[in-house]
Amino acid sequence: MTILFIADEVVGDGESWRDALAARLPDIPFRISPDIGDPEAVEIALCFRARPGTFKGMTNLKAILATGAGVDGLFEDPDLPDAPIARIVDPWMADQMAGWAVYAVHHFYRRFDAYAGQQARGEWRELGAWRAAPPKVGLLGYGAIGKRVGEALASLGFDIAAWTRGPRDTPGVNHFHGRDGLRPFLAESHFLICLLPLTDETRNVIDAAALAAMPKPAYLINLARGGHVVTDDLVAALEKGEVAGAFLDVTEPEPLPADHSLWRMPNVRITPHCSGPTNAETAADQVAANIRRALAGAPLENLVPRQRGY
């Protein structure tokens, strides 16, 4: 049998996975695409994104293990094999994303964007404190990562609201749910942080109407997927001043073309999908455990229900 790491333009570091799993599963051969070898020998696939035909000939797959928290990229292959899929749930990754979110919120909340402009002009002038207290942060999505982001921002005095598909009850968090709860939630979100999985239901959820429903001033922070945002609607809202700023770790399309207007907007910051990098060493224990389960025919941890898509 073989473990196959499927490399792509986003996740190409198969060597770190080879090293981490060799320490835990030393007797199982490990290959990195395109060096697939015999596709029928592949029983475990580690994959972030599956292009059409990725799994061709892999008739003995026992598990597809995502190399990240999101699995939307796997469903790009219309011939995705009928093998169980598991995703990574790693506290280290959640901490990384929480730190990125705190930085992004404070970029606007503490006016670092404006102070950077003043520094470029050699201008020394205090701009004063945020006018609303406590500042309100809305978490669009409240899974393991959303919970960690909310905890980090709450510890710094932010008022936290969250929106989810179904009802939740978390002390200190103002919960909204369902379609009827979305607009009231947006109205409570000076800083809107998108943490949703990307599905058919959540694609384009942040459109012109959603942006208009936010209070003033409003800032969009996206560290989920670019497909959650209608890019043209965001550009228009930024140009009109309906949205005061955006901090984007993901875009649609991705990567963003070099001539796209978002690059040159002074109230926009863009990072290259790096808010929550996968760390093979911190995630390897759970991946190795799932490999052992798959080979033994046992249920996987962090199993992804296909009908739900995340």
Buried (B, 14 or more C-beta within 10 A) or exposed (E): EBBBBBBBEBBEBBEBBBEBBBEBBEEBEBBBBEEBEEBEBBBBBBBBBBEEEBBEEBEBBBBBBBBBBBBBBBBEBEEBBEBBBBBBBBEBBBBBBBBBBBBBBBBBBEBEBBBEEBEEEEEEEEEEEBEEEEBBBBBBBBBBBBBBBBBBBBEEEBBBBBBBBEEBEEEEBBBBBEEEBBBEBBBBBBBBBBBBBBBEEBBBBBBBEBBBBBBEBBBBBBBBBBBBBBBEBBBBBBEEEBBBBBBBBBBBEBEBEEEBBBEEBEBBBBBEBEBBEBBBEBBBEBBBBBBEBBBEEEEBEBBBEEEEBB
